[in-house]
């Protein structure tokens, strides 16, 4: 029973984390991915970056990585919080079962 509650909490938490990402995470992922890629390209080239096709393609890939990282963090943190809530919800019943087993023995 306890294991099912924890798994359900994890799934609910990951779903909520995904929804939070959809509402609040896409724009920061886009921003930090593009900004981080641009800073990295500036450091690699040693100065200002010209808007060539390759630079634009690299920035688009950086945006995709930034959005994917933001999604992964949101889903993992949601899953961890859901798992913790599952443990908290199942703790009283686990303690009650342990106490009943001790009384019977």
N, CA, C and O atoms as CSV, one atom per row, in Angstrom:
chain,resi,resn,atom,element,x,y,z
A,1,UNK,N,N,0.828,-1.200,0.000
A,1,UNK,CA,C,0.000,0.000,0.000
A,1,UNK,C,C,0.865,1.255,0.000
A,1,UNK,O,O,0.594,2.204,-0.735
A,2,UNK,N,N,1.908,1.255,0.828
A,2,UNK,CA,C,2.755,2.434,0.943
A,2,UNK,C,C,3.478,2.713,-0.375
A,2,UNK,O,O,3.595,3.865,-0.794
A,3,UNK,N,N,3.957,1.657,-1.019
A,3,UNK,CA,C,4.701,1.824,-2.264
A,3,UNK,C,C,3.811,2.421,-3.351
A,3,UNK,O,O,4.269,3.257,-4.130
A,4,UNK,N,N,2.558,2.008,-3.414
A,4,UNK,CA,C,1.626,2.549,-4.407
A,4,UNK,C,C,1.353,4.026,-4.156
A,4,UNK,O,O,1.234,4.797,-5.107
A,5,UNK,N,N,1.253,4.427,-2.916
A,5,UNK,CA,C,1.010,5.824,-2.570
A,5,UNK,C,C,2.196,6.692,-2.965
A,5,UNK,O,O,2.021,7.797,-3.477
A,6,UNK,N,N,3.391,6.194,-2.730
A,6,UNK,CA,C,4.595,6.950,-3.079
A,6,UNK,C,C,4.708,7.083,-4.595
A,6,UNK,O,O,5.043,8.155,-5.098
A,7,UNK,N,N,4.431,6.002,-5.329
A,7,UNK,CA,C,4.485,6.063,-6.789
A,7,UNK,C,C,3.438,7.017,-7.349
A,7,UNK,O,O,3.708,7.766,-8.288
A,8,UNK,N,N,2.256,6.985,-6.772
A,8,UNK,CA,C,1.206,7.909,-7.225
A,8,UNK,C,C,1.603,9.348,-6.944
A,8,UNK,O,O,1.372,10.225,-7.777
A,9,UNK,N,N,2.194,9.605,-5.786
A,9,UNK,CA,C,2.670,10.947,-5.462
A,9,UNK,C,C,3.745,11.411,-6.423
A,9,UNK,O,O,3.774,12.576,-6.822
A,10,UNK,N,N,4.639,10.488,-6.797
A,10,UNK,CA,C,5.693,10.843,-7.731
A,10,UNK,C,C,5.109,11.207,-9.096
A,10,UNK,O,O,5.530,12.185,-9.714
A,11,UNK,N,N,4.153,10.432,-9.557
A,11,UNK,CA,C,3.541,10.709,-10.861
A,11,UNK,C,C,2.758,12.020,-10.843
A,11,UNK,O,O,2.824,12.796,-11.796
A,12,UNK,N,N,2.034,12.262,-9.785
A,12,UNK,CA,C,1.286,13.512,-9.665
A,12,UNK,C,C,2.242,14.701,-9.590
A,12,UNK,O,O,2.005,15.729,-10.225
A,13,UNK,N,N,3.319,14.566,-8.818
A,13,UNK,CA,C,4.302,15.640,-8.706
A,13,UNK,C,C,4.997,15.930,-10.026
A,13,UNK,O,O,5.219,17.090,-10.372
A,14,UNK,N,N,5.344,14.872,-10.771
A,14,UNK,CA,C,5.989,15.083,-12.070
A,14,UNK,C,C,5.035,15.747,-13.051
A,14,UNK,O,O,5.449,16.585,-13.852
A,15,UNK,N,N,3.761,15.376,-12.992
A,15,UNK,CA,C,2.772,16.008,-13.864
A,15,UNK,C,C,2.612,17.483,-13.518
A,15,UNK,O,O,2.557,18.332,-14.408
A,16,UNK,N,N,2.537,17.784,-12.238
A,16,UNK,CA,C,2.431,19.184,-11.820
A,16,UNK,C,C,3.693,19.952,-12.198
A,16,UNK,O,O,3.614,21.110,-12.607
A,17,UNK,N,N,4.859,19.315,-12.064
A,17,UNK,CA,C,6.100,19.955,-12.485
A,17,UNK,C,C,6.109,20.253,-13.974
A,17,UNK,O,O,6.591,21.306,-14.392
A,18,UNK,N,N,5.579,19.335,-14.781
A,18,UNK,CA,C,5.472,19.581,-16.216
A,18,UNK,C,C,4.532,20.723,-16.536
A,18,UNK,O,O,4.805,21.532,-17.423
A,19,UNK,N,N,3.424,20.790,-15.814
A,19,UNK,CA,C,2.483,21.890,-16.029
A,19,UNK,C,C,3.080,23.229,-15.604
A,19,UNK,O,O,2.871,24.246,-16.265
A,20,UNK,N,N,3.820,23.225,-14.505
A,20,UNK,CA,C,4.486,24.453,-14.072
A,20,UNK,C,C,5.514,24.883,-15.110
A,20,UNK,O,O,5.679,26.074,-15.371
A,21,UNK,N,N,6.205,23.910,-15.702
A,21,UNK,CA,C,7.142,24.256,-16.764
A,21,UNK,C,C,6.416,24.890,-17.942
A,21,UNK,O,O,6.883,25.890,-18.487
A,22,UNK,N,N,5.288,24.326,-18.341
A,22,UNK,CA,C,4.560,24.886,-19.471
A,22,UNK,C,C,4.086,26.311,-19.197
A,22,UNK,O,O,4.044,27.141,-20.105
A,23,UNK,N,N,3.734,26.589,-17.957
A,23,UNK,CA,C,3.227,27.921,-17.625
A,23,UNK,C,C,4.367,28.905,-17.347
A,23,UNK,O,O,4.340,30.037,-17.831
A,24,UNK,N,N,5.359,28.482,-16.576
A,24,UNK,CA,C,6.380,29.413,-16.102
A,24,UNK,C,C,7.798,29.129,-16.586
A,24,UNK,O,O,8.694,29.924,-16.305
A,25,UNK,N,N,8.038,28.041,-17.297
A,25,UNK,CA,C,9.408,27.649,-17.579
A,25,UNK,C,C,9.896,27.825,-18.991
A,25,UNK,O,O,11.106,27.821,-19.219
A,26,UNK,N,N,9.007,27.980,-19.950
A,26,UNK,CA,C,9.456,28.052,-21.337
A,26,UNK,C,C,10.232,29.336,-21.599
A,26,UNK,O,O,11.292,29.298,-22.224
A,27,UNK,N,N,9.728,30.457,-21.138
A,27,UNK,CA,C,10.397,31.742,-21.395
A,27,UNK,C,C,11.777,31.804,-20.724
A,27,UNK,O,O,12.734,32.199,-21.390
A,28,UNK,N,N,11.931,31.435,-19.444
A,28,UNK,CA,C,13.286,31.437,-18.880
A,28,UNK,C,C,14.220,30.453,-19.574
A,28,UNK,O,O,15.406,30.741,-19.741
A,29,UNK,N,N,13.699,29.292,-19.982
A,29,UNK,CA,C,14.536,28.345,-20.715
A,29,UNK,C,C,14.996,28.920,-22.040
A,29,UNK,O,O,16.152,28.747,-22.427
A,30,UNK,N,N,14.107,29.597,-22.732
A,30,UNK,CA,C,14.441,30.259,-23.988
A,30,UNK,C,C,15.489,31.337,-23.755
A,30,UNK,O,O,16.478,31.422,-24.484
A,31,UNK,N,N,15.269,32.155,-22.743
A,31,UNK,CA,C,16.171,33.279,-22.454
A,31,UNK,C,C,17.562,32.794,-22.058
A,31,UNK,O,O,18.559,33.221,-22.641
A,32,UNK,N,N,17.633,31.901,-21.069
A,32,UNK,CA,C,18.934,31.465,-20.587
A,32,UNK,C,C,19.668,30.623,-21.618
A,32,UNK,O,O,20.896,30.669,-21.686
A,33,UNK,N,N,18.938,29.851,-22.423
A,33,UNK,CA,C,19.586,29.080,-23.479
A,33,UNK,C,C,20.204,29.971,-24.536
A,33,UNK,O,O,21.342,29.750,-24.950
A,34,UNK,N,N,19.469,30.971,-24.975
A,34,UNK,CA,C,19.999,31.858,-26.013
A,34,UNK,C,C,21.110,32.752,-25.463
A,34,UNK,O,O,22.134,32.946,-26.118
A,35,UNK,N,N,20.911,33.290,-24.273
A,35,UNK,CA,C,21.917,34.174,-23.682
A,35,UNK,C,C,23.198,33.412,-23.372
A,35,UNK,O,O,24.295,33.896,-23.650
A,36,UNK,N,N,23.061,32.228,-22.801
A,36,UNK,CA,C,24.241,31.423,-22.488
A,36,UNK,C,C,25.013,31.032,-23.731
A,36,UNK,O,O,26.243,31.050,-23.734
A,37,UNK,N,N,24.297,30.679,-24.788
A,37,UNK,CA,C,24.971,30.328,-26.036
A,37,UNK,C,C,25.679,31.533,-26.628
A,37,UNK,O,O,26.800,31.408,-27.122
A,38,UNK,N,N,25.055,32.678,-26.589
A,38,UNK,CA,C,25.673,33.885,-27.125
A,38,UNK,C,C,26.931,34.261,-26.348
A,38,UNK,O,O,27.935,34.636,-26.953
A,39,UNK,N,N,26.895,34.169,-25.043
A,39,UNK,CA,C,28.071,34.456,-24.215
A,39,UNK,C,C,29.176,33.448,-24.512
A,39,UNK,O,O,30.344,33.821,-24.618
A,40,UNK,N,N,28.813,32.174,-24.645
A,40,UNK,CA,C,29.801,31.147,-24.960
A,40,UNK,C,C,30.447,31.407,-26.322
A,40,UNK,O,O,31.663,31.277,-26.465
A,41,UNK,N,N,29.652,31.769,-27.309
A,41,UNK,CA,C,30.201,32.074,-28.630
A,41,UNK,C,C,31.106,33.306,-28.598
A,41,UNK,O,O,32.127,33.343,-29.284
A,42,UNK,N,N,30.738,34.303,-27.813
A,42,UNK,CA,C,31.592,35.490,-27.685
A,42,UNK,C,C,32.927,35.142,-27.050
A,42,UNK,O,O,33.964,35.652,-27.473
A,43,UNK,N,N,32.917,34.286,-26.049
A,43,UNK,CA,C,34.168,33.889,-25.394
A,43,UNK,C,C,35.023,33.042,-26.333
A,43,UNK,O,O,36.246,33.174,-26.337
A,44,UNK,N,N,34.398,32.175,-27.126
A,44,UNK,CA,C,35.158,31.336,-28.042
A,44,UNK,C,C,35.753,32.129,-29.203
A,44,UNK,O,O,36.866,31.850,-29.648
A,45,UNK,N,N,35.006,33.116,-29.689
A,45,UNK,CA,C,35.507,33.891,-30.824
A,45,UNK,C,C,36.401,35.044,-30.385
A,45,UNK,O,O,37.127,35.596,-31.212
A,46,UNK,N,N,36.373,35.411,-29.152
A,46,UNK,CA,C,37.242,36.461,-28.645
A,46,UNK,C,C,36.743,37.867,-28.904
A,46,UNK,O,O,37.529,38.812,-28.825
A,47,UNK,N,N,35.480,38.042,-29.206
A,47,UNK,CA,C,34.942,39.374,-29.449
A,47,UNK,C,C,33.488,39.299,-29.840
A,47,UNK,O,O,32.784,38.344,-29.511
A,48,UNK,N,N,33.048,40.323,-30.551
A,48,UNK,CA,C,31.658,40.378,-30.973
A,48,UNK,C,C,31.363,39.266,-31.987
A,48,UNK,O,O,32.228,38.878,-32.771
A,49,UNK,N,N,30.143,38.771,-31.955
A,49,UNK,CA,C,29.738,37.683,-32.840
A,49,UNK,C,C,28.874,38.263,-33.958
A,49,UNK,O,O,27.901,38.971,-33.697
A,50,UNK,N,N,29.230,37.963,-35.181
A,50,UNK,CA,C,28.443,38.403,-36.333
A,50,UNK,C,C,27.254,37.468,-36.523
A,50,UNK,O,O,27.379,36.265,-36.294
A,51,UNK,N,N,26.112,37.990,-36.934
A,51,UNK,CA,C,24.914,37.139,-37.083
A,51,UNK,C,C,24.929,36.332,-38.384
A,51,UNK,O,O,24.131,36.583,-39.287
A,52,UNK,N,N,25.835,35.369,-38.469
A,52,UNK,CA,C,25.900,34.509,-39.646
A,52,UNK,C,C,24.955,33.332,-39.465
A,52,UNK,O,O,24.350,33.164,-38.406
A,53,UNK,N,N,24.836,32.529,-40.496
A,53,UNK,CA,C,23.932,31.387,-40.457
A,53,UNK,C,C,24.355,30.367,-39.405
A,53,UNK,O,O,23.511,29.809,-38.704
A,54,UNK,N,N,25.650,30.125,-39.293
A,54,UNK,CA,C,26.138,29.142,-38.321
A,54,UNK,C,C,25.889,29.635,-36.897
A,54,UNK,O,O,25.480,28.859,-36.033
A,55,UNK,N,N,26.129,30.898,-36.656
A,55,UNK,CA,C,25.902,31.456,-35.318
A,55,UNK,C,C,24.418,31.358,-34.961
A,55,UNK,O,O,24.071,30.995,-33.837
A,56,UNK,N,N,23.561,31.675,-35.898
A,56,UNK,CA,C,22.119,31.579,-35.639
A,56,UNK,C,C,21.700,30.145,-35.382
A,56,UNK,O,O,20.868,29.884,-34.513
A,57,UNK,N,N,22.271,29.210,-36.133
A,57,UNK,CA,C,21.940,27.791,-35.920
A,57,UNK,C,C,22.404,27.321,-34.547
A,57,UNK,O,O,21.696,26.574,-33.870
A,58,UNK,N,N,23.589,27.756,-34.137
A,58,UNK,CA,C,24.103,27.373,-32.814
A,58,UNK,C,C,23.228,27.973,-31.718
A,58,UNK,O,O,22.975,27.319,-30.707
A,59,UNK,N,N,22.769,29.192,-31.901
A,59,UNK,CA,C,21.903,29.816,-30.903
A,59,UNK,C,C,20.561,29.092,-30.824
A,59,UNK,O,O,20.014,28.929,-29.733
A,60,UNK,N,N,20.028,28.660,-31.956
A,60,UNK,CA,C,18.775,27.886,-31.934
A,60,UNK,C,C,18.978,26.568,-31.195
A,60,UNK,O,O,18.105,26.146,-30.436
A,61,UNK,N,N,20.111,25.917,-31.403
A,61,UNK,CA,C,20.402,24.683,-30.657
A,61,UNK,C,C,20.554,24.977,-29.165
A,61,UNK,O,O,20.122,24.188,-28.325
A,62,UNK,N,N,21.169,26.113,-28.841
A,62,UNK,CA,C,21.284,26.505,-27.434
A,62,UNK,C,C,19.931,26.763,-26.804
A,62,UNK,O,O,19.710,26.423,-25.641
A,63,UNK,N,N,19.017,27.365,-27.563
A,63,UNK,CA,C,17.659,27.587,-27.061
A,63,UNK,C,C,16.982,26.260,-26.777
A,63,UNK,O,O,16.319,26.100,-25.752
A,64,UNK,N,N,17.150,25.299,-27.695
A,64,UNK,CA,C,16.540,23.979,-27.489
A,64,UNK,C,C,17.108,23.302,-26.247
A,64,UNK,O,O,16.369,22.676,-25.487
A,65,UNK,N,N,18.406,23.424,-26.040
A,65,UNK,CA,C,19.027,22.833,-24.851
A,65,UNK,C,C,18.539,23.539,-23.586
A,65,UNK,O,O,18.276,22.887,-22.575
A,66,UNK,N,N,18.417,24.856,-23.637
A,66,UNK,CA,C,17.929,25.594,-22.473
A,66,UNK,C,C,16.504,25.216,-22.100
A,66,UNK,O,O,16.190,25.055,-20.921
A,67,UNK,N,N,15.641,25.072,-23.103
A,67,UNK,CA,C,14.257,24.679,-22.831
A,67,UNK,C,C,14.203,23.249,-22.308
A,67,UNK,O,O,13.437,22.955,-21.390
A,68,UNK,N,N,15.014,22.350,-22.888
A,68,UNK,CA,C,15.034,20.966,-22.414
A,68,UNK,C,C,15.549,20.869,-20.982
A,68,UNK,O,O,15.036,20.078,-20.190
A,69,UNK,N,N,16.554,21.664,-20.646
A,69,UNK,CA,C,17.075,21.649,-19.274
A,69,UNK,C,C,16.058,22.189,-18.280
A,69,UNK,O,O,15.915,21.650,-17.182
A,70,UNK,N,N,15.353,23.246,-18.655
A,70,UNK,CA,C,14.321,23.793,-17.779
A,70,UNK,C,C,13.199,22.780,-17.584
A,70,UNK,O,O,12.666,22.651,-16.483
A,71,UNK,N,N,12.839,22.064,-18.640
A,71,UNK,CA,C,11.796,21.038,-18.525
A,71,UNK,C,C,12.257,19.902,-17.621
A,71,UNK,O,O,11.497,19.431,-16.775
A,72,UNK,N,N,13.495,19.466,-17.797
A,72,UNK,CA,C,14.008,18.368,-16.976
A,72,UNK,C,C,14.046,18.755,-15.497
A,72,UNK,O,O,13.666,17.965,-14.633
A,73,UNK,N,N,14.498,19.951,-15.219
A,73,UNK,CA,C,14.552,20.397,-13.822
A,73,UNK,C,C,13.148,20.481,-13.226
A,73,UNK,O,O,12.928,20.047,-12.096
A,74,UNK,N,N,12.204,21.033,-13.975
A,74,UNK,CA,C,10.839,21.165,-13.464
A,74,UNK,C,C,10.217,19.801,-13.187
A,74,UNK,O,O,9.587,19.606,-12.147
A,75,UNK,N,N,10.388,18.868,-14.098
A,75,UNK,CA,C,9.781,17.545,-13.926
A,75,UNK,C,C,10.452,16.772,-12.797
A,75,UNK,O,O,9.772,16.111,-12.013
A,76,UNK,N,N,11.782,16.845,-12.705
A,76,UNK,CA,C,12.487,16.119,-11.646
A,76,UNK,C,C,12.161,16.698,-10.272
A,76,UNK,O,O,11.912,15.949,-9.328
A,77,UNK,N,N,12.161,18.016,-10.154
A,77,UNK,CA,C,11.835,18.631,-8.865
A,77,UNK,C,C,10.384,18.323,-8.484
A,77,UNK,O,O,10.094,18.038,-7.322
A,78,UNK,N,N,9.477,18.379,-9.458
A,78,UNK,CA,C,8.082,18.014,-9.173
A,78,UNK,C,C,7.953,16.571,-8.728
A,78,UNK,O,O,7.202,16.270,-7.800
A,79,UNK,N,N,8.686,15.668,-9.388
A,79,UNK,CA,C,8.661,14.258,-8.989
A,79,UNK,C,C,9.220,14.041,-7.597
A,79,UNK,O,O,8.685,13.243,-6.828
A,80,UNK,N,N,10.299,14.751,-7.265
A,80,UNK,CA,C,10.866,14.621,-5.918
A,80,UNK,C,C,9.916,15.146,-4.849
A,80,UNK,O,O,9.743,14.525,-3.800
A,81,UNK,N,N,9.302,16.293,-5.121
A,81,UNK,CA,C,8.338,16.830,-4.153
A,81,UNK,C,C,7.119,15.917,-4.028
A,81,UNK,O,O,6.588,15.728,-2.934
A,82,UNK,N,N,6.682,15.355,-5.150
A,82,UNK,CA,C,5.559,14.413,-5.098
A,82,UNK,C,C,5.901,13.150,-4.330
A,82,UNK,O,O,5.070,12.625,-3.590
A,83,UNK,N,N,7.129,12.659,-4.503
A,83,UNK,CA,C,7.567,11.479,-3.757
A,83,UNK,C,C,7.613,11.781,-2.267
A,83,UNK,O,O,7.185,10.964,-1.452
A,84,UNK,N,N,8.128,12.945,-1.910
A,84,UNK,CA,C,8.168,13.329,-0.494
A,84,UNK,C,C,6.758,13.429,0.077
A,84,UNK,O,O,6.507,12.996,1.202
A,85,UNK,N,N,5.843,13.997,-0.694
A,85,UNK,CA,C,4.456,14.080,-0.222
A,85,UNK,C,C,3.826,12.699,-0.113
A,85,UNK,O,O,3.019,12.457,0.784
A,86,UNK,N,N,4.186,11.788,-1.016
A,86,UNK,CA,C,3.693,10.416,-0.922
A,86,UNK,C,C,4.164,9.732,0.346
A,86,UNK,O,O,3.398,9.012,0.986
A,87,UNK,N,N,5.427,9.951,0.717
A,87,UNK,CA,C,5.936,9.398,1.969
A,87,UNK,C,C,5.215,10.005,3.168
A,87,UNK,O,O,4.885,9.299,4.121
A,88,UNK,N,N,4.971,11.307,3.122
A,88,UNK,CA,C,4.291,11.972,4.238
A,88,UNK,C,C,2.862,11.445,4.381
A,88,UNK,O,O,2.392,11.217,5.496
A,89,UNK,N,N,2.179,11.255,3.262
A,89,UNK,CA,C,0.798,10.771,3.311
A,89,UNK,C,C,0.738,9.323,3.783
A,89,UNK,O,O,-0.177,8.946,4.515
A,90,UNK,N,N,1.710,8.509,3.367
A,90,UNK,CA,C,1.658,7.095,3.728
A,90,UNK,C,C,2.294,6.798,5.092
A,90,UNK,O,O,2.180,5.674,5.581
A,91,UNK,N,N,2.947,7.758,5.706
A,91,UNK,CA,C,3.623,7.514,6.984
A,91,UNK,C,C,2.668,7.105,8.107
A,91,UNK,O,O,2.986,6.155,8.822
A,92,UNK,N,N,1.509,7.765,8.313
A,92,UNK,CA,C,0.634,7.338,9.419
A,92,UNK,C,C,0.129,5.903,9.273
A,92,UNK,O,O,0.057,5.168,10.258
A,93,UNK,N,N,-0.217,5.503,8.057
A,93,UNK,CA,C,-0.704,4.132,7.878
A,93,UNK,C,C,0.428,3.128,8.073
A,93,UNK,O,O,0.195,2.036,8.590
A,94,UNK,N,N,1.642,3.476,7.669
A,94,UNK,CA,C,2.782,2.584,7.869
A,94,UNK,C,C,3.083,2.425,9.364
A,94,UNK,O,O,3.381,1.326,9.831
A,95,UNK,N,N,3.003,3.528,10.102
A,95,UNK,CA,C,3.228,3.445,11.546
A,95,UNK,C,C,2.135,2.638,12.238
A,95,UNK,O,O,2.405,1.876,13.166
A,96,UNK,N,N,0.892,2.815,11.772
A,96,UNK,CA,C,-0.218,2.064,12.346
A,96,UNK,C,C,-0.048,0.570,12.075
A,96,UNK,O,O,-0.285,-0.242,12.969
A,97,UNK,N,N,0.357,0.191,10.866
A,97,UNK,CA,C,0.582,-1.220,10.534
A,97,UNK,C,C,1.723,-1.804,11.359
A,97,UNK,O,O,1.655,-2.949,11.806
A,98,UNK,N,N,2.778,-1.003,11.557
A,98,UNK,CA,C,3.908,-1.479,12.354
A,98,UNK,C,C,3.489,-1.677,13.814
A,98,UNK,O,O,3.919,-2.631,14.462
A,99,UNK,N,N,2.655,-0.779,14.325
A,99,UNK,CA,C,2.202,-0.901,15.712
A,99,UNK,C,C,1.288,-2.122,15.869
A,99,UNK,O,O,1.384,-2.833,16.869
A,100,UNK,N,N,0.404,-2.373,14.896
A,100,UNK,CA,C,-0.466,-3.541,14.942
A,100,UNK,C,C,0.326,-4.822,14.854
A,100,UNK,O,O,-0.032,-5.803,15.506
A,101,UNK,N,N,1.400,-4.853,14.064
A,101,UNK,CA,C,2.236,-6.047,13.955
A,101,UNK,C,C,2.970,-6.302,15.276
A,101,UNK,O,O,3.160,-7.453,15.671
A,102,UNK,N,N,3.381,-5.226,15.956
A,102,UNK,CA,C,4.065,-5.375,17.237
A,102,UNK,C,C,3.113,-5.882,18.316
A,102,UNK,O,O,3.520,-6.654,19.184
A,103,UNK,N,N,1.863,-5.460,18.275
A,103,UNK,CA,C,0.871,-5.891,19.264
A,103,UNK,C,C,0.537,-7.365,19.066
A,103,UNK,O,O,0.363,-8.090,20.046
A,104,UNK,N,N,0.443,-7.825,17.815
A,104,UNK,CA,C,0.132,-9.229,17.525
A,104,UNK,C,C,1.278,-10.161,17.884
A,104,UNK,O,O,1.051,-11.327,18.205
A,105,UNK,N,N,2.511,-9.657,17.832
A,105,UNK,CA,C,3.657,-10.530,18.100
A,105,UNK,C,C,3.913,-10.730,19.560
A,105,UNK,O,O,4.847,-11.441,19.932
